[in-house]
Amino acid sequence: MFQGASCETPQEIINIAATAEAFAVTLLGEALASSERGELPLNPEAVGTLRAARAAEQAHFDVLTGAGAEPLTLTFTVPDPELLANPGLFFETLVALEEAFIAAYLAAAQQFAIQGNAEMVQLALQIGAVEAEHRAGARFFAIEAGALSGVPNDVAFEKALFGSVGEAAAALEALGFIGGSGTEISYPGPGEIDTTGVSNLEP
């Protein structure tokens, strides 16, 4: 479905970004619903953090689609059912996903800079910075669950993992979150978006 070309059009970039944001909203919604059912044991602080992260991802999705983005899919897959039952596995996976999102927005910012699109460079950096906050939050709870060690804010520079935004999307496919054989989940996932405590809902 996705191509990892090194030169992407603005439309291709925002389409892929909107797809990733839709996935994030959906996965976080499923995690919160699993917690409410008692299947994914989360403390109140973790629940509040995930609700806020979901609201931010929805805000990103809204801005991207408002700019003309068309998600490539709104149906995703959960490759391992334990992901929504084991807090350590969930947060460790969320850290890896956030690292992919951060790297995708770094690649997007680079592409937009090459194209001379300063407004979209700013948007990519604004979103990527929030994804980095989400990574640190996920690391905090992964450490608390014993899945990771160290400190939540453990990097001085984020990793530039991809040369294109398409490479990030291809990584989600390879991990089984898009077009995989696991349980299908659909955007926006269960439950309402709760923006309590979240500000700057527009760039």
MARGU-358161 format. One line per field, with one value per atom (N, C-alpha, C): atom name; residue in three letters; x, y, z; residue number from 1. Coordinates in pm, whole numbers, plus 50000, padded with zeros to 5 digits. Example, Ala and Ser with C-alpha at 12.3 -4.5 7.8 and 13.67 -1.06 7.14 Angstrom:
<sites>
a	c(N; CA; C; N; CA; C) .
r	c(ALA; ALA; ALA; SER; SER; SER) .
c1	c(51319; 51230; 51320; 51285; 51367; 51290) .
c2	c(49431; 49550; 49670; 49775; 49894; 50003) .
c3	c(50780; 50780; 50780; 50708; 50714; 50787) .
k	c(1; 1; 1; 2; 2; 2) .
</sites>
This chain:
<sites>
a	c(N; CA; C; N; CA; C; N; CA; C; N; CA; C; N; CA; C; N; CA; C; N; CA; C; N; CA; C; N; CA; C; N; CA; C; N; CA; C; N; CA; C; N; CA; C; N; CA; C; N; CA; C; N; CA; C; N; CA; C; N; CA; C; N; CA; C; N; CA; C; N; CA; C; N; CA; C; N; CA; C; N; CA; C; N; CA; C; N; CA; C; N; CA; C; N; CA; C; N; CA; C; N; CA; C; N; CA; C; N; CA; C; N; CA; C; N; CA; C; N; CA; C; N; CA; C; N; CA; C; N; CA; C; N; CA; C; N; CA; C; N; CA; C; N; CA; C; N; CA; C; N; CA; C; N; CA; C; N; CA; C; N; CA; C; N; CA; C; N; CA; C; N; CA; C; N; CA; C; N; CA; C; N; CA; C; N; CA; C; N; CA; C; N; CA; C; N; CA; C; N; CA; C; N; CA; C; N; CA; C; N; CA; C; N; CA; C; N; CA; C; N; CA; C; N; CA; C; N; CA; C; N; CA; C; N; CA; C; N; CA; C; N; CA; C; N; CA; C; N; CA; C; N; CA; C; N; CA; C; N; CA; C; N; CA; C; N; CA; C; N; CA; C; N; CA; C; N; CA; C; N; CA; C; N; CA; C; N; CA; C; N; CA; C; N; CA; C; N; CA; C; N; CA; C; N; CA; C; N; CA; C; N; CA; C; N; CA; C; N; CA; C; N; CA; C; N; CA; C; N; CA; C; N; CA; C; N; CA; C; N; CA; C; N; CA; C; N; CA; C; N; CA; C; N; CA; C; N; CA; C; N; CA; C; N; CA; C; N; CA; C; N; CA; C; N; CA; C; N; CA; C; N; CA; C; N; CA; C; N; CA; C; N; CA; C; N; CA; C; N; CA; C; N; CA; C; N; CA; C; N; CA; C; N; CA; C; N; CA; C; N; CA; C; N; CA; C; N; CA; C; N; CA; C; N; CA; C; N; CA; C; N; CA; C; N; CA; C; N; CA; C; N; CA; C; N; CA; C; N; CA; C; N; CA; C; N; CA; C; N; CA; C; N; CA; C; N; CA; C; N; CA; C; N; CA; C; N; CA; C; N; CA; C; N; CA; C; N; CA; C; N; CA; C; N; CA; C; N; CA; C; N; CA; C; N; CA; C; N; CA; C; N; CA; C; N; CA; C; N; CA; C; N; CA; C; N; CA; C; N; CA; C; N; CA; C; N; CA; C; N; CA; C; N; CA; C; N; CA; C; N; CA; C; N; CA; C; N; CA; C; N; CA; C; N; CA; C; N; CA; C; N; CA; C; N; CA; C; N; CA; C; N; CA; C; N; CA; C; N; CA; C; N; CA; C; N; CA; C; N; CA; C; N; CA; C; N; CA; C; N; CA; C; N; CA; C; N; CA; C; N; CA; C; N; CA; C; N; CA; C; N; CA; C; N; CA; C; N; CA; C; N; CA; C; N; CA; C; N; CA; C; N; CA; C; N; CA; C; N; CA; C; N; CA; C; N; CA; C; N; CA; C; N; CA; C; N; CA; C; N; CA; C; N; CA; C; N; CA; C; N; CA; C; N; CA; C; N; CA; C) .
r	c(MET; MET; MET; PHE; PHE; PHE; GLN; GLN; GLN; GLY; GLY; GLY; ALA; ALA; ALA; SER; SER; SER; CYS; CYS; CYS; GLU; GLU; GLU; THR; THR; THR; PRO; PRO; PRO; GLN; GLN; GLN; GLU; GLU; GLU; ILE; ILE; ILE; ILE; ILE; ILE; ASN; ASN; ASN; ILE; ILE; ILE; ALA; ALA; ALA; ALA; ALA; ALA; THR; THR; THR; ALA; ALA; ALA; GLU; GLU; GLU; ALA; ALA; ALA; PHE; PHE; PHE; ALA; ALA; ALA; VAL; VAL; VAL; THR; THR; THR; LEU; LEU; LEU; LEU; LEU; LEU; GLY; GLY; GLY; GLU; GLU; GLU; ALA; ALA; ALA; LEU; LEU; LEU; ALA; ALA; ALA; SER; SER; SER; SER; SER; SER; GLU; GLU; GLU; ARG; ARG; ARG; GLY; GLY; GLY; GLU; GLU; GLU; LEU; LEU; LEU; PRO; PRO; PRO; LEU; LEU; LEU; ASN; ASN; ASN; PRO; PRO; PRO; GLU; GLU; GLU; ALA; ALA; ALA; VAL; VAL; VAL; GLY; GLY; GLY; THR; THR; THR; LEU; LEU; LEU; ARG; ARG; ARG; ALA; ALA; ALA; ALA; ALA; ALA; ARG; ARG; ARG; ALA; ALA; ALA; ALA; ALA; ALA; GLU; GLU; GLU; GLN; GLN; GLN; ALA; ALA; ALA; HIS; HIS; HIS; PHE; PHE; PHE; ASP; ASP; ASP; VAL; VAL; VAL; LEU; LEU; LEU; THR; THR; THR; GLY; GLY; GLY; ALA; ALA; ALA; GLY; GLY; GLY; ALA; ALA; ALA; GLU; GLU; GLU; PRO; PRO; PRO; LEU; LEU; LEU; THR; THR; THR; LEU; LEU; LEU; THR; THR; THR; PHE; PHE; PHE; THR; THR; THR; VAL; VAL; VAL; PRO; PRO; PRO; ASP; ASP; ASP; PRO; PRO; PRO; GLU; GLU; GLU; LEU; LEU; LEU; LEU; LEU; LEU; ALA; ALA; ALA; ASN; ASN; ASN; PRO; PRO; PRO; GLY; GLY; GLY; LEU; LEU; LEU; PHE; PHE; PHE; PHE; PHE; PHE; GLU; GLU; GLU; THR; THR; THR; LEU; LEU; LEU; VAL; VAL; VAL; ALA; ALA; ALA; LEU; LEU; LEU; GLU; GLU; GLU; GLU; GLU; GLU; ALA; ALA; ALA; PHE; PHE; PHE; ILE; ILE; ILE; ALA; ALA; ALA; ALA; ALA; ALA; TYR; TYR; TYR; LEU; LEU; LEU; ALA; ALA; ALA; ALA; ALA; ALA; ALA; ALA; ALA; GLN; GLN; GLN; GLN; GLN; GLN; PHE; PHE; PHE; ALA; ALA; ALA; ILE; ILE; ILE; GLN; GLN; GLN; GLY; GLY; GLY; ASN; ASN; ASN; ALA; ALA; ALA; GLU; GLU; GLU; MET; MET; MET; VAL; VAL; VAL; GLN; GLN; GLN; LEU; LEU; LEU; ALA; ALA; ALA; LEU; LEU; LEU; GLN; GLN; GLN; ILE; ILE; ILE; GLY; GLY; GLY; ALA; ALA; ALA; VAL; VAL; VAL; GLU; GLU; GLU; ALA; ALA; ALA; GLU; GLU; GLU; HIS; HIS; HIS; ARG; ARG; ARG; ALA; ALA; ALA; GLY; GLY; GLY; ALA; ALA; ALA; ARG; ARG; ARG; PHE; PHE; PHE; PHE; PHE; PHE; ALA; ALA; ALA; ILE; ILE; ILE; GLU; GLU; GLU; ALA; ALA; ALA; GLY; GLY; GLY; ALA; ALA; ALA; LEU; LEU; LEU; SER; SER; SER; GLY; GLY; GLY; VAL; VAL; VAL; PRO; PRO; PRO; ASN; ASN; ASN; ASP; ASP; ASP; VAL; VAL; VAL; ALA; ALA; ALA; PHE; PHE; PHE; GLU; GLU; GLU; LYS; LYS; LYS; ALA; ALA; ALA; LEU; LEU; LEU; PHE; PHE; PHE; GLY; GLY; GLY; SER; SER; SER; VAL; VAL; VAL; GLY; GLY; GLY; GLU; GLU; GLU; ALA; ALA; ALA; ALA; ALA; ALA; ALA; ALA; ALA; ALA; ALA; ALA; LEU; LEU; LEU; GLU; GLU; GLU; ALA; ALA; ALA; LEU; LEU; LEU; GLY; GLY; GLY; PHE; PHE; PHE; ILE; ILE; ILE; GLY; GLY; GLY; GLY; GLY; GLY; SER; SER; SER; GLY; GLY; GLY; THR; THR; THR; GLU; GLU; GLU; ILE; ILE; ILE; SER; SER; SER; TYR; TYR; TYR; PRO; PRO; PRO; GLY; GLY; GLY; PRO; PRO; PRO; GLY; GLY; GLY; GLU; GLU; GLU; ILE; ILE; ILE; ASP; ASP; ASP; THR; THR; THR; THR; THR; THR; GLY; GLY; GLY; VAL; VAL; VAL; SER; SER; SER; ASN; ASN; ASN; LEU; LEU; LEU; GLU; GLU; GLU; PRO; PRO; PRO) .
c1	c(50082; 50000; 50086; 50193; 50272; 50406; 50454; 50584; 50677; 50802; 50899; 50988; 50933; 51013; 51078; 51199; 51274; 51222; 51145; 51089; 50938; 50866; 50722; 50653; 50534; 50459; 50396; 50363; 50294; 50167; 50092; 49969; 49998; 50100; 50137; 50176; 50251; 50299; 50182; 50091; 49982; 49882; 49869; 49782; 49834; 49964; 50024; 50018; 50047; 50042; 49902; 49801; 49663; 49628; 49681; 49659; 49719; 49841; 49908; 49833; 49783; 49708; 49577; 49511; 49387; 49416; 49527; 49567; 49590; 49659; 49688; 49559; 49468; 49339; 49267; 49268; 49196; 49258; 49390; 49457; 49440; 49454; 49438; 49294; 49199; 49059; 49035; 49095; 49081; 49146; 49260; 49328; 49244; 49187; 49103; 48979; 48920; 48802; 48840; 48955; 49001; 49023; 49073; 49093; 48959; 48861; 48729; 48664; 48693; 48637; 48716; 48826; 48909; 49006; 49022; 49111; 49255; 49273; 49405; 49418; 49483; 49489; 49577; 49512; 49582; 49541; 49637; 49602; 49539; 49474; 49406; 49498; 49623; 49717; 49744; 49759; 49783; 49661; 49542; 49419; 49409; 49435; 49428; 49530; 49649; 49753; 49714; 49658; 49616; 49499; 49407; 49295; 49346; 49442; 49497; 49574; 49650; 49724; 49628; 49520; 49422; 49360; 49331; 49275; 49374; 49502; 49603; 49613; 49610; 49618; 49496; 49380; 49260; 49274; 49332; 49354; 49449; 49552; 49644; 49568; 49487; 49408; 49317; 49252; 49159; 49230; 49347; 49422; 49471; 49520; 49570; 49458; 49345; 49235; 49175; 49181; 49136; 49223; 49349; 49442; 49432; 49338; 49316; 49367; 49418; 49468; 49355; 49384; 49289; 49355; 49312; 49374; 49369; 49475; 49483; 49402; 49376; 49288; 49242; 49126; 49076; 49050; 49101; 49090; 49230; 49251; 49383; 49373; 49486; 49486; 49575; 49534; 49612; 49681; 49813; 49880; 49884; 49875; 49883; 49777; 49682; 49577; 49631; 49751; 49812; 49842; 49851; 49880; 49777; 49652; 49545; 49508; 49602; 49579; 49698; 49815; 49939; 49994; 49987; 50031; 50177; 50265; 50405; 50424; 50360; 50370; 50306; 50192; 50124; 50213; 50266; 50344; 50478; 50538; 50663; 50638; 50526; 50490; 50458; 50390; 50354; 50480; 50582; 50708; 50764; 50767; 50820; 50737; 50606; 50520; 50544; 50556; 50581; 50716; 50815; 50944; 50930; 50844; 50819; 50747; 50651; 50577; 50670; 50754; 50849; 50939; 50993; 51082; 51010; 50882; 50804; 50789; 50763; 50747; 50881; 50990; 51122; 51144; 51109; 51123; 51031; 50910; 50815; 50870; 50923; 50978; 51092; 51176; 51286; 51234; 51134; 51077; 51013; 50937; 50873; 50977; 51087; 51193; 51256; 51282; 51338; 51244; 51114; 51013; 50985; 51047; 51029; 50895; 50834; 50702; 50717; 50746; 50777; 50658; 50537; 50419; 50404; 50428; 50415; 50534; 50651; 50764; 50726; 50668; 50628; 50526; 50426; 50323; 50384; 50473; 50537; 50615; 50685; 50762; 50671; 50561; 50466; 50407; 50369; 50312; 50419; 50535; 50643; 50686; 50684; 50721; 50623; 50496; 50395; 50410; 50443; 50467; 50584; 50682; 50795; 50750; 50656; 50599; 50528; 50456; 50386; 50484; 50596; 50698; 50748; 50778; 50829; 50723; 50597; 50491; 50476; 50483; 50472; 50590; 50709; 50826; 50808; 50750; 50728; 50646; 50536; 50449; 50507; 50587; 50655; 50758; 50828; 50925; 50852; 50741; 50661; 50612; 50581; 50532; 50645; 50769; 50883; 50923; 50863; 50894; 51020; 51051; 51171; 51241; 51366; 51440; 51495; 51550; 51606; 51512; 51520; 51435; 51344; 51229; 51137; 51197; 51265; 51324; 51471; 51494; 51626; 51709; 51664; 51742; 51765; 51882; 51911; 51867; 51866; 51819; 51732; 51618; 51532; 51598; 51561; 51620; 51556; 51639; 51591; 51593; 51488; 51486; 51456; 51392; 51342; 51389; 51404; 51436; 51313; 51198; 51072; 50959; 50847; 50729; 50675; 50686; 50639; 50709; 50836; 50908; 50846; 50798; 50733; 50604; 50526; 50402; 50430; 50535; 50572; 50612; 50673; 50710; 50586; 50480; 50355; 50296; 50306; 50260; 50340; 50472; 50560; 50534; 50494; 50465; 50326; 50248; 50116; 50003; 50027; 49921; 49834; 49883; 49806; 49807; 49688; 49678; 49729; 49734; 49784; 49676; 49713; 49620; 49551; 49581; 49522; 49380; 49329; 49194; 49182; 49078; 49056; 48996; 49046; 48990; 48971; 48868; 48834; 48831; 48881; 48879; 48734; 48707; 48801; 48819; 48763; 48768; 48657; 48645; 48536; 48556; 48446; 48453; 48468; 48426; 48435; 48576; 48612; 48738; 48721; 48810; 48803; 48921; 48894; 49001; 49033; 48980; 49005; 49155; 49196; 49335; 49427; 49374; 49457; 49429; 49533; 49518; 49583; 49577; 49637; 49587; 49457; 49400; 49409; 49456; 49484; 49624; 49696; 49832; 49833) .
c2	c(49879; 50000; 50126; 50124; 50244; 50232; 50342; 50347; 50434; 50394; 50468; 50556; 50626; 50709; 50822; 50862; 50966; 51105; 51120; 51250; 51233; 51300; 51284; 51418; 51416; 51539; 51578; 51706; 51746; 51665; 51636; 51559; 51418; 51355; 51221; 51222; 51324; 51333; 51347; 51440; 51461; 51346; 51278; 51160; 51051; 51027; 50925; 50970; 51098; 51149; 51135; 51167; 51155; 51009; 50918; 50775; 50734; 50780; 50748; 50807; 50929; 50991; 50917; 50875; 50797; 50667; 50604; 50481; 50507; 50616; 50647; 50670; 50748; 50774; 50642; 50555; 50428; 50335; 50320; 50229; 50278; 50408; 50462; 50445; 50462; 50439; 50295; 50202; 50060; 50030; 50091; 50069; 50121; 50240; 50296; 50211; 50161; 50075; 49944; 49889; 49767; 49790; 49909; 49942; 49952; 50016; 50029; 49893; 49797; 49662; 49578; 49633; 49560; 49463; 49473; 49382; 49432; 49564; 49625; 49708; 49655; 49726; 49851; 49966; 50095; 50176; 50249; 50335; 50465; 50542; 50664; 50762; 50771; 50862; 50818; 50688; 50636; 50659; 50636; 50659; 50805; 50896; 51038; 51077; 51019; 51049; 51000; 50880; 50826; 50904; 50947; 51028; 51159; 51221; 51346; 51323; 51215; 51183; 51159; 51088; 51061; 51191; 51283; 51412; 51488; 51481; 51549; 51486; 51353; 51285; 51320; 51331; 51369; 51512; 51601; 51738; 51740; 51657; 51647; 51600; 51496; 51443; 51550; 51625; 51729; 51836; 51878; 51981; 51928; 51806; 51749; 51730; 51676; 51657; 51791; 51888; 52023; 52086; 52041; 52090; 52009; 51914; 51838; 51695; 51650; 51513; 51412; 51302; 51193; 51065; 51016; 50895; 50780; 50703; 50592; 50473; 50466; 50364; 50413; 50367; 50395; 50266; 50157; 50026; 49974; 49930; 49888; 49750; 49695; 49562; 49561; 49482; 49462; 49327; 49325; 49198; 49098; 49146; 49058; 49099; 49012; 49049; 49087; 49039; 49074; 49224; 49288; 49431; 49511; 49464; 49535; 49466; 49387; 49320; 49331; 49360; 49364; 49506; 49578; 49717; 49737; 49647; 49660; 49651; 49551; 49534; 49651; 49697; 49809; 49933; 49971; 50095; 50081; 49964; 49943; 49956; 49901; 49913; 50057; 50126; 50266; 50352; 50323; 50396; 50378; 50254; 50227; 50297; 50297; 50365; 50515; 50572; 50716; 50752; 50665; 50691; 50692; 50604; 50603; 50730; 50775; 50897; 51019; 51025; 51137; 51139; 51024; 51015; 51049; 51012; 51044; 51195; 51264; 51409; 51480; 51421; 51475; 51464; 51349; 51330; 51425; 51444; 51536; 51678; 51719; 51855; 51875; 51774; 51784; 51798; 51716; 51723; 51859; 51908; 52038; 52150; 52137; 52238; 52239; 52122; 52112; 52176; 52161; 52215; 52364; 52420; 52561; 52594; 52497; 52516; 52537; 52661; 52692; 52665; 52691; 52670; 52523; 52434; 52292; 52238; 52300; 52264; 52290; 52408; 52443; 52345; 52310; 52216; 52080; 52032; 51902; 51904; 52014; 52024; 52037; 52111; 52124; 51989; 51910; 51779; 51684; 51684; 51595; 51620; 51746; 51779; 51717; 51718; 51657; 51506; 51447; 51302; 51266; 51354; 51331; 51335; 51426; 51426; 51294; 51245; 51118; 51003; 51007; 50904; 50902; 51020; 51027; 50978; 51014; 50967; 50816; 50761; 50615; 50545; 50604; 50545; 50545; 50652; 50658; 50538; 50512; 50402; 50266; 50258; 50132; 50099; 50201; 50181; 50140; 50207; 50175; 50030; 49982; 49845; 49742; 49789; 49698; 49650; 49710; 49667; 49734; 49852; 49925; 49975; 50020; 50076; 50212; 50283; 50414; 50525; 50637; 50752; 50778; 50842; 50865; 50952; 51060; 51153; 51116; 51013; 50950; 50984; 51077; 51112; 51262; 51300; 51442; 51484; 51388; 51411; 51294; 51323; 51215; 51146; 51020; 50941; 50974; 51001; 51022; 50886; 50808; 50669; 50652; 50752; 50734; 50846; 50810; 50910; 50967; 50907; 50955; 50918; 50985; 50955; 50817; 50783; 50653; 50537; 50556; 50450; 50424; 50528; 50511; 50432; 50464; 50391; 50245; 50222; 50084; 50008; 50077; 50013; 49969; 50051; 50012; 49888; 49882; 49762; 49640; 49657; 49544; 49494; 49584; 49545; 49483; 49487; 49424; 49512; 49644; 49735; 49784; 49769; 49804; 49684; 49635; 49521; 49391; 49382; 49261; 49155; 49046; 48934; 48936; 49039; 49047; 49102; 49129; 49182; 49319; 49338; 49467; 49568; 49690; 49802; 49917; 49996; 50102; 50238; 50338; 50476; 50521; 50594; 50646; 50556; 50437; 50350; 50383; 50306; 50326; 50449; 50504; 50614; 50750; 50852; 50989; 51044; 51140; 51212; 51308; 51300; 51383; 51479; 51607; 51707; 51771; 51715; 51771; 51786; 51907; 51932; 51955; 51947; 51963; 52100; 52178; 52311; 52314; 52430; 52447; 52339; 52325; 52222; 52258; 52379; 52420; 52482; 52467; 52522; 52675) .
c3	c(50000; 50000; 50000; 50079; 50097; 50026; 49973; 49909; 49993; 50000; 50081; 49996; 49899; 49810; 49887; 49841; 49911; 49879; 49771; 49735; 49725; 49814; 49823; 49804; 49747; 49731; 49865; 49882; 50006; 50030; 49924; 49941; 49991; 49935; 49980; 50127; 50166; 50305; 50401; 50373; 50469; 50466; 50352; 50349; 50443; 50437; 50524; 50670; 50694; 50831; 50890; 50811; 50860; 50889; 50809; 50833; 50967; 50993; 51120; 51238; 51222; 51332; 51357; 51250; 51267; 51341; 51306; 51375; 51523; 51555; 51695; 51773; 51716; 51782; 51809; 51710; 51719; 51823; 51818; 51912; 52055; 52077; 52212; 52260; 52169; 52206; 52247; 52174; 52209; 52344; 52370; 52498; 52614; 52597; 52703; 52726; 52618; 52631; 52701; 52667; 52733; 52882; 52915; 53056; 53128; 53064; 53126; 53150; 53062; 53078; 53178; 53228; 53323; 53258; 53126; 53054; 53049; 53049; 53048; 53175; 53278; 53406; 53399; 53409; 53406; 53527; 53586; 53697; 53644; 53730; 53683; 53611; 53655; 53589; 53445; 53426; 53291; 53202; 53257; 53181; 53138; 53231; 53199; 53093; 53102; 53004; 52865; 52858; 52729; 52670; 52755; 52705; 52645; 52713; 52662; 52532; 52526; 52404; 52288; 52317; 52211; 52158; 52250; 52209; 52120; 52154; 52073; 51935; 51929; 51799; 51713; 51777; 51702; 51649; 51730; 51685; 51565; 51569; 51454; 51330; 51348; 51237; 51178; 51265; 51219; 51137; 51184; 51112; 50977; 50976; 50851; 50749; 50793; 50699; 50659; 50749; 50715; 50608; 50602; 50500; 50370; 50366; 50244; 50246; 50361; 50369; 50355; 50287; 50271; 50324; 50440; 50495; 50395; 50391; 50297; 50344; 50474; 50531; 50667; 50709; 50844; 50919; 50864; 50928; 50957; 51080; 51125; 51190; 51229; 51290; 51415; 51512; 51634; 51621; 51601; 51570; 51684; 51809; 51925; 52026; 52059; 52155; 52291; 52326; 52454; 52463; 52348; 52345; 52423; 52422; 52491; 52623; 52675; 52803; 52897; 52843; 52920; 52921; 53033; 53036; 52993; 53037; 53000; 52850; 52789; 52644; 52571; 52621; 52556; 52554; 52670; 52675; 52604; 52610; 52536; 52386; 52340; 52198; 52163; 52254; 52229; 52216; 52295; 52282; 52141; 52093; 51959; 51852; 51869; 51772; 51773; 51891; 51899; 51836; 51852; 51789; 51637; 51585; 51441; 51398; 51478; 51444; 51447; 51549; 51559; 51435; 51401; 51286; 51156; 51148; 51028; 51013; 51123; 51114; 51091; 51139; 51104; 50953; 50897; 50752; 50677; 50729; 50665; 50667; 50782; 50792; 50692; 50678; 50582; 50440; 50405; 50271; 50246; 50343; 50327; 50316; 50390; 50382; 50242; 50188; 50054; 49952; 49976; 49885; 49910; 50015; 50045; 50107; 50175; 50234; 50385; 50424; 50564; 50656; 50609; 50693; 50732; 50635; 50664; 50744; 50727; 50814; 50959; 50983; 51120; 51174; 51093; 51138; 51172; 51086; 51111; 51241; 51268; 51391; 51513; 51498; 51608; 51646; 51547; 51575; 51627; 51563; 51606; 51749; 51791; 51929; 52028; 51993; 52081; 52083; 51969; 51967; 52059; 52067; 52157; 52303; 52334; 52469; 52498; 52398; 52416; 52438; 52368; 52386; 52530; 52583; 52720; 52819; 52795; 52882; 52876; 52756; 52741; 52808; 52797; 52864; 53016; 53069; 53214; 53260; 53190; 53233; 53197; 53090; 53058; 53165; 53214; 53322; 53450; 53478; 53596; 53592; 53471; 53455; 53451; 53451; 53449; 53311; 53207; 53070; 53016; 53066; 53026; 53151; 53135; 53248; 53208; 53304; 53276; 53317; 53246; 53274; 53154; 53176; 53063; 52953; 52992; 52895; 52875; 52794; 52789; 52666; 52583; 52463; 52457; 52405; 52382; 52242; 52149; 52013; 51972; 51911; 51862; 51743; 51722; 51615; 51480; 51381; 51244; 51174; 51195; 51150; 51002; 50942; 50805; 50713; 50587; 50485; 50420; 50448; 50392; 50486; 50469; 50550; 50512; 50385; 50339; 50408; 50443; 50514; 50651; 50715; 50846; 50831; 50728; 50704; 50671; 50593; 50560; 50685; 50781; 50907; 50985; 50983; 51049; 50984; 50852; 50781; 50824; 50828; 50862; 51003; 51093; 51231; 51247; 51140; 51143; 51188; 51195; 51238; 51123; 51001; 50883; 50790; 50758; 50667; 50724; 50857; 50920; 50936; 51001; 51019; 51155; 51236; 51369; 51368; 51487; 51503; 51438; 51358; 51293; 51390; 51382; 51458; 51361; 51382; 51287; 51356; 51285; 51333; 51356; 51463; 51564; 51685; 51680; 51797; 51894; 52001; 52097; 52185; 52232; 52328; 52262; 52336; 52288; 52308; 52225; 52243; 52360; 52458; 52578; 52579; 52561; 52553; 52688; 52795; 52928; 52955; 52989; 53023; 52905; 52783; 52664; 52602; 52582; 52523; 52385; 52320; 52186; 52090; 52080; 51993; 51845; 51817; 51679; 51676; 51564; 51559; 51557) .
k	c(1; 1; 1; 2; 2; 2; 3; 3; 3; 4; 4; 4; 5; 5; 5; 6; 6; 6; 7; 7; 7; 8; 8; 8; 9; 9; 9; 10; 10; 10; 11; 11; 11; 12; 12; 12; 13; 13; 13; 14; 14; 14; 15; 15; 15; 16; 16; 16; 17; 17; 17; 18; 18; 18; 19; 19; 19; 20; 20; 20; 21; 21; 21; 22; 22; 22; 23; 23; 23; 24; 24; 24; 25; 25; 25; 26; 26; 26; 27; 27; 27; 28; 28; 28; 29; 29; 29; 30; 30; 30; 31; 31; 31; 32; 32; 32; 33; 33; 33; 34; 34; 34; 35; 35; 35; 36; 36; 36; 37; 37; 37; 38; 38; 38; 39; 39; 39; 40; 40; 40; 41; 41; 41; 42; 42; 42; 43; 43; 43; 44; 44; 44; 45; 45; 45; 46; 46; 46; 47; 47; 47; 48; 48; 48; 49; 49; 49; 50; 50; 50; 51; 51; 51; 52; 52; 52; 53; 53; 53; 54; 54; 54; 55; 55; 55; 56; 56; 56; 57; 57; 57; 58; 58; 58; 59; 59; 59; 60; 60; 60; 61; 61; 61; 62; 62; 62; 63; 63; 63; 64; 64; 64; 65; 65; 65; 66; 66; 66; 67; 67; 67; 68; 68; 68; 69; 69; 69; 70; 70; 70; 71; 71; 71; 72; 72; 72; 73; 73; 73; 74; 74; 74; 75; 75; 75; 76; 76; 76; 77; 77; 77; 78; 78; 78; 79; 79; 79; 80; 80; 80; 81; 81; 81; 82; 82; 82; 83; 83; 83; 84; 84; 84; 85; 85; 85; 86; 86; 86; 87; 87; 87; 88; 88; 88; 89; 89; 89; 90; 90; 90; 91; 91; 91; 92; 92; 92; 93; 93; 93; 94; 94; 94; 95; 95; 95; 96; 96; 96; 97; 97; 97; 98; 98; 98; 99; 99; 99; 100; 100; 100; 101; 101; 101; 102; 102; 102; 103; 103; 103; 104; 104; 104; 105; 105; 105; 106; 106; 106; 107; 107; 107; 108; 108; 108; 109; 109; 109; 110; 110; 110; 111; 111; 111; 112; 112; 112; 113; 113; 113; 114; 114; 114; 115; 115; 115; 116; 116; 116; 117; 117; 117; 118; 118; 118; 119; 119; 119; 120; 120; 120; 121; 121; 121; 122; 122; 122; 123; 123; 123; 124; 124; 124; 125; 125; 125; 126; 126; 126; 127; 127; 127; 128; 128; 128; 129; 129; 129; 130; 130; 130; 131; 131; 131; 132; 132; 132; 133; 133; 133; 134; 134; 134; 135; 135; 135; 136; 136; 136; 137; 137; 137; 138; 138; 138; 139; 139; 139; 140; 140; 140; 141; 141; 141; 142; 142; 142; 143; 143; 143; 144; 144; 144; 145; 145; 145; 146; 146; 146; 147; 147; 147; 148; 148; 148; 149; 149; 149; 150; 150; 150; 151; 151; 151; 152; 152; 152; 153; 153; 153; 154; 154; 154; 155; 155; 155; 156; 156; 156; 157; 157; 157; 158; 158; 158; 159; 159; 159; 160; 160; 160; 161; 161; 161; 162; 162; 162; 163; 163; 163; 164; 164; 164; 165; 165; 165; 166; 166; 166; 167; 167; 167; 168; 168; 168; 169; 169; 169; 170; 170; 170; 171; 171; 171; 172; 172; 172; 173; 173; 173; 174; 174; 174; 175; 175; 175; 176; 176; 176; 177; 177; 177; 178; 178; 178; 179; 179; 179; 180; 180; 180; 181; 181; 181; 182; 182; 182; 183; 183; 183; 184; 184; 184; 185; 185; 185; 186; 186; 186; 187; 187; 187; 188; 188; 188; 189; 189; 189; 190; 190; 190; 191; 191; 191; 192; 192; 192; 193; 193; 193; 194; 194; 194; 195; 195; 195; 196; 196; 196; 197; 197; 197; 198; 198; 198; 199; 199; 199; 200; 200; 200; 201; 201; 201; 202; 202; 202; 203; 203; 203) .
</sites>
